[in-house]
Amino acid sequence: MADTVQGRSGSERPAARDKEGIRGGAGVALIHDSATKHVTGEAVYTDDIREPARLVEVHIALAERARARVVKLDLEPVRRAKGVVAVVAAGDVPGINDISPTGTGDDPVFAAGEVVYHGQPLFAVAAGTVHEARRAARLAVVGYEDLAPTLSIEAALESQSFVWPEGRMQRGDLEAARGRATGRISGAMTIGGQDHFYLEGQVAMAVPGEDGDMLVHSSTQHPSEVQHMVGKVLGLPDHAVTIEVRRMGGAFGGKETQANLFACVAALVANATGRPAKVRADRDDDMVMTGKRHDFLARYDVAYRDDGRIEAVEMELAARAGCSADLSGAIIDRALFHADNAYFYPAVKLTAHACRTNTVSNTAFRGFGGPQGMVAGERVIEEVAFATGLDPLEVRKRNLYGEAPRDLTPYHMEVTDNVAPELVAQLERDGRYWERRDEIRAFNARHPYFRRGLALTPVKFGISFTLTAYNQAGALLHVYKDGSVMLNHGGTEMGQGLYVKVAQVVADELQVDVGRVRITATTTAKVPNTSATAASSGSDLNGMAAQAAARTIKERLIRFAAESHQAEPNEVEWLPGRVRVKGDEIGFNELVSQAYTARVQLSATGFYKTPDIHWDRATGRGRPFYYFCYGAALAEVTVDTLTGEYRVDRADILHDVGRSLNPAIDRGQIEGGFVQGMGWLTTEELWWDDQGRLKTHAPSTYKIPAASDRPRVLEIAFFENENREPTVHRSKAVGEPPLMLGIAVLHALSDAVASVADHRVCPRLDPPATPERVLMAIERLRETK
Amino acid sequence: MTNPTPGASRREFLSTAASAPLVAGAAAGVLGGEARAQTTTGAAMAGGQVLVTLKVNGQTHRLSLDPRVTLVDALREHLGLTGTKVGCNHGQCGACTVHKDGVRVLSCLTLAVAAEGSEITTIEGLADGDELHPMQAAFVQHDAYQCGYCTPGQILSAVACVKEGHAGSDAEIREYMSGNLCRCGAYVNIVAAINDAKTKMGA
């Protein structure tokens, strides 16, 4: 079978980058490394791992109050129930009952004394089967003394209840800028959250070893953190804990910190019973007890000129952090970093709050707050467009970052790699924006109840962890005596194709077929102190680390080949599958074999840290991002104005991935990101009742996009670009940025809605733009006529 | 008459035969061959267990199960066929799709006892030896997955979609595949793969 994806075998990369001699170098549209295993069912996910003997299955019992003191917790009936092997609660944690990722001490494994959200873990039951455990858990006698919960962002703002100090960015003179403006608008919007809905739910299996060691198979994006958390709750040093993950069935940020709980509970049970223990959350429980994308309340004030140019923006973003800090501090920061999207604000003041509420603690989700900031920024643009009567695209273009001094972000970083104007212009032209605009206006003028809408929105997304320390990675590479290569690095595979991309980088560096490079499961025992596979950084960081390891071995082999031929290293030609030195050609296997005999070390580690980045939260200044990714989407929708129902007819996407490491994988990320972003802004609605209970906790009530929802026509093209920074093969990150291409769909819906009031009134369509909300917006606009 | 092992499960089998390949014939709690299969089928066992005979991927298995065990749990936990995935466990996501007498069913909503007498096909049984089914090959060629977790269900649903005659157009494929969620959003390539495979399946 062909090992490249059909129709993607080379047409999307310059011929000069073809690697004639090897199969699967950098830039090739190679199939996913697990492709065949995915289609045959042989790919082993955590729940599929062969279970060791005497394994117990664990059910986590959840609190049934949003906020209450636990005045009674009688677990004796649970312990006596059929099949129960052990019950563990807060008092049974031998180490520290806290898994807060930033050390805030507000994330207990099990609630101790006070319950702070409906669905918070109270205790865990281990039994022969999870069914027995679940039945037994119901026998617990729990007494609550109710306390008044804080359930909304507004209520938290009112009581000034936050989990993190506010974020703030400011530049320019707001008053002076407002003086130059001809108009000023203020408004507010709510932006919904999003459940990750990874198809593979949270799962961990812990296997106790000797000397108190603990091995945990965990579906996690962040093995090193899980390792540390398991050590912390068990009272063990990190070296006694090993975390391993071969692949996840989706993660999207939902397994960056949220996997900690399940791994720790499995480890606690394994530690208590001496038996292997597995925790696999039921879907409903998973959705109730794990954090989601933060919903936001955004207040904005924009001053603009009649020509559509923005003069000043003031914005206050308030996020529902939930009951604990988790990563909310960094998430509200990233919301601020992207509240400008691709636009220059001459004067700007941005503030962000992480609101403490008695709901589940919200967490990382693809884009990490950036999408919410960007949605607010795009609303500001839309307001200006309606206020000035200009086409929204015209307003967008007039405000894009440009030459100095219009190149400075609200955090005082210069945008030096800006391609947004060219990229937007190309999509505007290739997508025939103006022709379609005219055609749609004509259609809307004559159709009795269908309205079509069109919108083109750009994306500019900063790449790097804003916590500078996370921008490091390690890799381990062995070349065995037979010439086969083992690759390991700190990145995790969640379907994004990281493993195959890094293998391609190694194959390219060593000039061997990619099939010779064995990709192995991520484990803390091989590469320590890794960062989460998050912030789109996976291939940037781990690709560079693996390349460094390969380079070390290659240099040793070159030195050896030179010495054995009485030559200088620069006389050794490193060719596909062989070296040439003084007219002598030696195959890779032979060279490796000779090098081993001559006692050359054939194992190496590699390390990488992103250069030139820094960020000072206190002053709101720095260069938090190594570079930016750019993209734009042009979306077209049809809305039924009688029901609010709609369909996405078409989307044209132009996206910058630098020089792609694997065009097939990158294309998949763009398509998938767009669809996921579209889902977030359209059909995915989280709904809590007045008791703080999440009522949308399964796909029956929480609607993610299905095959029938994706645009009827979806055209994706790569923007010809290469990374200005020396990233791995000049590629760019691709994980998160495409999610925000989905914003075009929200604005296309808004455009369709606006047509019912002749585009005179800004529809202020808040996401998620469910059919109900679209209908309500239509009704509201009709009343203004 | 054979004496089935009550509660035989994936893990007990695996504890004694950890290096055996995870294939149907050698899997857990399987007692006797096809010839003996029918003799005690359906008989109530002590402790509320029943004997169930399941024909999966052409092989007959006799299991002693709680009558409430779903087909997906029987496949995964008792037969070691972990290719079938559990996504939501209540029939909303499609990850657990298998074929029952050639018809796609959600194995999380099907009781194992209700599958007795039927031919069950799981993702492990779709290929012809080393030769991938055209739908499997098309999924590979079109990169029709990312994380792969929904893929077994997508493929079984796709094969049925074609056989039902519901793959006539892109729109029809999208509609008749809308019961299989893919959170990675690989829908474009899934539809492309189905279009490609349907001709090779002779539909």
Interface residues (C-beta under 8 A of the other chain):
Chain A: M1 A2 V5 Q6 R8 I31 H32 S34 A35 T36 K37 H38 V39 T40 G41 E42 A43 V44 Y45 D47 D48 R50 E51 P52 A53 R54 L55 G128 H196 F197 Y198 L199 E200 G201 R247 M248 G249 G250 A251 F252 D282 R283 M494 G495 Q496 G497 A664 I665 R667 G668 Q669 E671 G672 G673 F674 V675 Q676 G679 A698 P699 S700 I704 P705 A706 A707 S708 D709 R710 R712 L714
Chain B: G7 R10 R11 E12 L14 S15 A18 L22 R76 L81 T82 G83 T84 K85 V86 G87 C88 N89 H90 Q92 C93 A95 T122 I123 E124 L126 A127 L132 Q136 A137 F139 V140 Q141 H142 D143 Y145 Q146 C147 G148 Y149 C150 T151 P152 I155 D170 A171 I173 R174 E175 M177 S178 G179 N180 L181 C182 R183 C184 G185 A186 Y187 V188 N189 I190 V191 D196
